Amino acid sequence: MDEELKNFIKVWTLAVTSLCYCFYISAKIPSGLLRFLSLVPIFYFFTILPLNLSSFHLCGVTSVLLSWLANFKLLLLSFDQGPLSSSSPKLFHFISIACLPIRVKHQEFPKSSKTNLTNKNPSPQNLQQQLGLSIGIARFVLLAVKVILLVLIFHSYNYRDRIHPYVLLAIYCCHVYLEAELLLALIVIPARILLGFELERQFNEPYLATSLQDFWGQRWNLVVSGILRLTVYKPIRYTIGKRWAPLYAVFASFMVSGLIHELLYYHVTRVPPTWEVTWFFVLHGMCTVVEMAVKKVVTDKWGWRLHPVISTPLTVAFVGLTGVWLFFPQLIRNGVTDKAIREMSILVDFLARNVVASKFKYS
């Protein structure tokens, strides 16, 4: 494990050095083909860097942050688009926005709050602040509940031999969502403090999605959805006829997502692609396109829609069942799920020995 941590530090030292090159050299080159060519070596470098890691969590996180997010944001920067083109001129901000799953929320703050203190009637700004505080507390409580659920899931793995395989697959689905949201939260909270930016949410309670379009576009991994919207959806939509452009653009976004997931799977499994995860996203892309076409007729013209009590369970069940069918098998066959569980068990044991023990020591 010590050797793996050393490799992790080396990988990210090289990544930060590469982003310094992007900031000081590539960003100064006129946007277009020349800037793109100056970034091609970085695209390749960020694609192979995760191969220096063997841990599922360290390799997986590095793969998502560098091979996907950083590469796509730098691709947008090539043509003076995306978050890096309008980021702060500071190097630290450039590196953070390039490789972290954060999306800055642009908002206006009141110039002065002195007049609000003497006004008996609360101003819209005060009401907004109070509402934001209430929402923040609710989100914190909900996050704590999710931490407890994830701990219970880890505990249930001690009894895997007694759990029915289908129930275990359902637990894997919950595990992926909870761990992804909590890991991203652990990344975003320090970034919010250090950068001083107001950041948008990474997940928006995907288990409440009322449709596939709602799930993928408004609730699941919103930073990745935003990057795909800029790099794939918008260019295709504006180069094809207006009538069918959104459908083609949506399907192309799912295709690209599937191919990137194949790369991520290769990083953590080190076996040739089986294309199952690509078919997962192709299937969801096709179903989302059909759903959008049906909505145009049924909802826009007739004003009829399924009640959330019906549509939400159908959406969540479809995502879960197709995930069990196409998303997880390759990970299970190659022992990735077992490795992930072992790594998290080591982390939980470490925290139990050191954090809890130190608390009793000083109490």
N, C-alpha and C positions, 0 to 999 in steps of 0.2 A: 504493500500500500504506500509506503514511503517513496518508492521509486515512481509509482504512478502520480503522486502529488508533485514530484520533481518534474516529471514530464508535462503535467498540467501547467505548472508555472512557466516552463520553457515555451510551451505552445502559445500561451497568452502573452508572453513577452514578445515573441515573434509577431503575433497578431497586432499588438499595440504599436510595435515598430513599423509594421506595414501600413497601419492607419496614419501614422505620422508622415510617411511618404505620400499617402493620398492627400493629406491636409496641406503639406508644404509644397508639393510638386504638382500632382495631378490636378488638384483643384485650381491651380493657377494657370493651367493650360486652357485655351478657349474650348468651350463646350462643343461636343460633336465627335467626329471620328477620331481626332487626335487624342482627346482626353480618354475616349473609350479604349484606344490602343494602349495608352499608358497604364490603364487599369487591368488589362488582360492578364498580366502575370499575377496580380493580386487575386483575381477570380480563381485562377488555377491553384494558387497557394492556399487560399482559404478552403478550397475543396478537398485538398489532401491533408491539411493540418490535423483534422480529427483522427486520422489513421494512426497517429502517434500515441493514442490513448486506448486503453483496453477496458476501463471501467464503464459500465453502462451509463451511469449518471453523468460522469465527467465528459465522456465521449459524446453522449446524446445532447447534452446542453451545449457543448462546444460546436457540434455539428449544426444545430438549429441557429445558434447565434452568428456563426461565421459563414457556413456554407449556404445558408438560406438568407437570413436577415441582412447581414453585412454585404454579401454579394449583390443582393437585389437593390439595396439602398445605394451602393456604389454604381450599379448599372444606371439607376435613375440620375445619379450625380453626373454621369457621363454626358447627359443631355440637359443638364441644369434643371432637373426635376427632383421631386421628392423632398424628404425632410432635411437631407444634408445640404441642399442648395439654399435653404433659407434658415439654416441653423446659426447659432451664435458663432462669432468669429474666433472664439476661444477653442484651443486644441482639446481641452478636457471635454467640453460639450460635444465637439465633433466626434470624438472617439466613443463617448457614451451613447449618443444617438445612433451612431453607425452600427454598433454591435449589441446593443441592449434592446430588449423587447419593450420599448417605450414609445409612446406617441404623445407629443406635447399638445395640451389643450390650450388653445388661444382664447383668452378671456380678458375683459376689461375690468379694472379695479376702480373703485371710487377714488377721486383725487383727494378728498378730505372727509373725515368722519366726524369733525367737530360739530357740524351743523346737525348731525343726526342725534347727538347727545342731548341737545336742548329741545328736540322735537318730541312732543308727547306721542304723536302718531308714528309708528315704526315705518321707516322708509323702505322702498323695495329692496335696497341693498341689505338692510338689516334683516328683513324677512328672508332674503336669499341666504344670508350667512347662517341664520338660525335653522333654516331648512337643510343647508349643507351639513351643519353640525349633527342634526338628527339622523340624516342619512349616513354620515360617517360612523356614528355609534352603532347604527343597525348593521352596517357592513362589517364592523369589527366583531360584533356578536356572532354574525353569520360565519365569519372567518374562523372564529374560535370553535364553533360547532363543526365546521369542516375538518379542523385539526383533530378534534375528538373522533370523528368518523374515520379519518385516515388511520389513527392509532388503533381503533377497533379492527380495521381491515388488516393491519399488520399482525395484530394478535390472532385473527382468524386463520392466518397462514400456518400457524402452529398445528392446525387441525386439518390441513389440506387433504390428507389421506381419507378423512371421513366426510368430506364435502363432495356432493354430486358434481360431476364435471361441468354441467350446464350452469349450476349455481356459482361455481368457481369462475367461469367465464364472465358471468354478470358482475362478480366482485372485481375482476380485472378491469371491466369497463368503468366502474366507479373509481377504482384506484387510479386509472389514467387521468380521469378528469380532476380528481381531488389533488393528486400530486402535481399535475401541470399547473393548476391554478395557484397552489401554495408556493411552488418554486418560483413562478413568475412574480408573485406577491413579494417574496423575499428579495427578488432582484429590484423590483420597482420601488419599494419603500426606501431603501438607501439612496436610490437614484433621485427620488423626489426631494430628499433632504439635502443631498450634495449639489444637485443641479439648481434647486430653487424653482423648478418649473411645476406647473399644475399638470399632472399626467392623467391620461384617460385610462379607463378600466381595461384589463386584459380579457376578462371573461364577464359575461352579463347573464349569469344564471341560465346556462344552456338547457337545463332540464325543464325550463318553462317555455321553450320554443313552441310556437304554434304551427310551424311549417319548416320545410328544409331551407327555404330561402331565409327565413327568420333565424334558423339555427346557425347556418354558415355565414350569413351576412351581417347579423346584428348581435350574435351572442357568443360564438366560439372563437377563441384566439383572435381577437379583434385587430391586433397589430399585424399579424400575418394576412388577414383578410384585407386590411388597408393597403399593404404592400402589393398584393396580387391585383388589387383594384387599380393601382397606379401603373404597374408594369405590364399587365396582361389585358385587363378588362377595358380600360379607357382607350389604349391604342387601337385595339380591335374594333371597338364600338365606333370610333370616329373614322375608321377606314372602310367600313361596310355600310350598305344602305340602312337607313334609319329604322325600317320596319322590323327586320329580323336581327339587327346588330346586337341588342342586349342578350339574345339567346345564344348566339355564336360566342359572344364574349364570355358569358358565364360558363359555358361548356369548356372553352379553352382555358379558363382559370382553373377549373377542376383538373383538367389534363396536366397542366403545369404543376399543380400541387401534388398530383399522383407521382409524377416523375421525380420531383424533389424528395418526396417521401421514400422513393426507391433508393435514392442516394443516402438518405439518413439511415435507412434499414441496412444498407451495405456497410456503413460506418460502424454500426453496433453489432452486426452479425458476421461480417467479413465473408459472406457467401454470395455467389452470383444472384442477381435478381430473379424472382419467380413471377413478378408482375401482378401478384395478388393485390397488393396495396394500390397499385395503379388502377386495377379494375374496380376496387372499392370506390375510388374517386370518380372514375368514369361512370359507374352506376349512379352515384349521387349527382353527378353533373347532368346525366340524362334525366333523372327523376326531377331535379330542380328545374330544368328547362321545361319539361312537361307541366310541372306545377305552375310555372309562370305563364305558360300559354293558356292553361285552363283558367287561371285567375283572370286573365284579360277578358274572357268570355263570361264566366260565371259571376265573378265579383264585380268587375268594372261595369258590365252591361246590365246584369240582373240584380246586383247588389246582394247576392247570397254568399254566405261563408259559413264554414263549420264553426261550431262553438268551441272555445278553447278547452272545455272539459273533454271534448272528443279529439280535437286536433293535436293537443299536446301529448297525450299518451301514445297516439299513433306515430307522431314524429319521433319521440324518444325511443319507442319500441323499434321503429325502422332503423334508426341509427345504431342502436344496440345490436340488433340481430344481424345486420350487414357487417358490423364491426367484428362480431364473433365469427362470421363466415369468411371474411376476406382480410380484415385488418390485423387480427391477432395470430392466426395460424403460423405464419413465418417466424414470429417472435417466439412462440411456444416451442416450435420444432427445434430451433437453434439454441434453446436454453436461456434466452434473454430474460424471460420473465423470472426464472429461478435466480439468475444472477442479480437482477434488480431487487428481488426480495432479500437475498443475502446481504447486499450492500446496505439496504435500509435497516436490516436487523443489526448490522455492525454499528451503524450510526445511532440507532436507538439505544443499544447497549452502552455505547460510548457516552451518550448524554446522560443515561441513567447512572453510570458510574461516577462521572465527573461533576455534572451540574447538580444533580440531586444530592450526591454525597457532600459536595462543598456547602450546599444550603444547610444540611444538618450539622456540618462542622462549625459553621459560624452562628448557628441559632442557639 
